[in-house]
Amino acid sequence: MTKSIKKQQGVFTSYKKDSELVTKLSFKICKSIAETGKTFSDGEFIKSCLGIFTDFACPEKKHLLQQTSLSRFTVSRRINQLAENIEETLKERINRCAAYSLARDESADVSDTAQLVVFIRGVTDNFEITEEFLHMASMSSTTIGQDISEQVLKLMATFQLDSSKLCGLTTDGAPAMTGRIIGFANKFLDTIGSQGVVVNHCICNKVKFYCIILGMFSYNYIEMLILY
């Protein structure tokens, strides 16, 4: 009787370990698909390649691959779960910061849709620095200061950013960003009511313009100037 119970427990334990391993394998592959920019449907192709490998190298592990779902729907769901986990982790890190600054830029993609990119840099009371890409938002309408301000405010609400901790704001220096009346910086700071926020002009843009004027435009040269 005791041996029978232990045998049944061993079966359940083995099934649990296999299930955890399959789930972990699925997440690892989906993460790689997202990082390399591959299409979600590539999951099935990857699974077929792994099937060929296990047939010859480790047939005893083939059952694990058969239990692993890599359909485009599964890949999409896994990547969304990974993104949500990263977002929650970033929220926790940001909320521990005593002060932070935002850097933003706007550019058009291949479909001529304006994309707003925001980065954040924060520091805790223990001088632990967090510097991360925060978010990218599509600007389907116009890209004037008011529109950009609204997008950044939505982003701050999503990540629960405390406006009183904002100490710096970096833009590319364009009129839509720094205009006295309808510029993004003024519109944004007036809305959140923060005092003493330092507004900076991104050094990369300055270096680029200077290099063009001096006839020394080169991405390698610009990188060298910024780093050294």
Summary of the structure (lengths in Angstrom):
residues: 228
radius of gyration: 24.8
end to end distance: 74.5
largest distance: 88.1
contacts: 611
relative contact order: 0.08
helix: 59%
strand: 18%
